[in-house]
Amino acid sequence: MRVSITHHTVRKGFVLKTTYYEVQLKVAFTHEEKQIIRQRNLLRTKLMDRRPANAKVDARDEKFELRVEHLMDEKPDRFLCAMPSQSKIYEENLLDALAQMKLWLDDNADTSNRTVVEF
């Protein structure tokens, strides 16, 4: 699994322009990891909860979840933060979640062998 994270400054708005700090994530899975994800039906698995800086107050939280299916096929995932420090914290949280996902994919690669314990 290869992870690419880039930061950009984005100005949005027609009249009142607001500056946001975009974190763009791109993940390239190996062929083996893609097979594990598809065989074990892990596409709908949620990696993290998040809420972008430009989200409406009444918007559902499920709309902003980061799931495995959003990262397949090297599609870039874009997330807006209000301040540069928030984008750096978000990057750290992303790296933690992706490291955990890598361990999780390795665990799902095959079934466990027989274990015998004597007490």
N, C-alpha and C positions, 0 to 999 in steps of 0.2 A: 504494500500500500504506500503510495507516494502522495504526500499532502503539500499543497501550495497555498499559502496565505499571503494576500497582498492588501495594502491599505491605500485608500484613495480619499481625496476630499471632494465632496459633491455639493453643489448648490442647487436647491430645488425651490420651486415656487415661481409664480408668474409675476406678481407685483411685489409681495414681501418675500424676498429670497432668504432662505434659511440654509445655513451651512451644516452639512452632516459629514460624518466620517465613516466611510464605507469599508467594511471588511469583506473581502472576496475570498471564498474558499473553493478549492478545486481538489478533488480526490481521485486518484487513478488506482483502481483496484487491480490486483493481479487476476489472471484467469481463474486460479484456484479459489480466491476469495469470492469472486462473482458466483462461482458454482456453489460454494457453501451458502451464500446468501439466498440463492434461488432454491436450493434443495431443502433448506431448513425453514423456508418461508419467513425470512427475516427482513423483508423489504419494508414492512409497516412498523418496524421497531423504532421507538422514539429514542433519540440520542440525548436531546436536551430541550428544556423549555426556554423560550426567549421571547422578548417583546421589543420590536424596533422603536427607535426614537420617533418615527412619524406615524405610529399606530394610533388609530382612533380610540377614544375612550371606551366605546361600546363594542369594539371588535372582539371576537371570540379568541381565546388563548390558543385553541387548537389550530388556528390558522397559521400561527407562527412557529409551531414545533419544528425542530430539525429532525428528520427521519432519514433512515438509510436510503430509501427510495429517492430522496432529493439529491443524493450524492452519486448515484449510479451514472454510468456513461459519461463521466467527466464533465457533467453539467456544472457550471459555476453557481455557487450559492452566495447571494449578496445580502448583507445585513447592515443596517444603518444605526450608527451610534450618535449620541448628541455631543460627546466630547472625546478628544483624543485619548484620554486616560481610560474611558469606558471601552474604546475599541481595543486597547492593549489588554485590559482585563478580559474582554470577550475572547480575544485570541488565546489567552492562557486557558480559559475554560474550554475552548474548542480543542486545544491540544490535549488536555486531560481526557476529554470525552473520546477523542479519536484513539488515544493510547489504550484506553479501556476497551474500546471497540475492537482493536487489533488483538488484544488478549482474549476477548470474547469470541472472535472468529476462530482463533487457534483452538480454543476449547471446543467449539462446535465442529471442528474438522472431522473428528471421528468419535465413535463411542468408546466408553471407558472399558478397560479390561477387567477381569475378575479380581476382586480384592478379598483377601482372607485375613482376618484379624483374630488373634487369640488373646483373651484376657485372663 
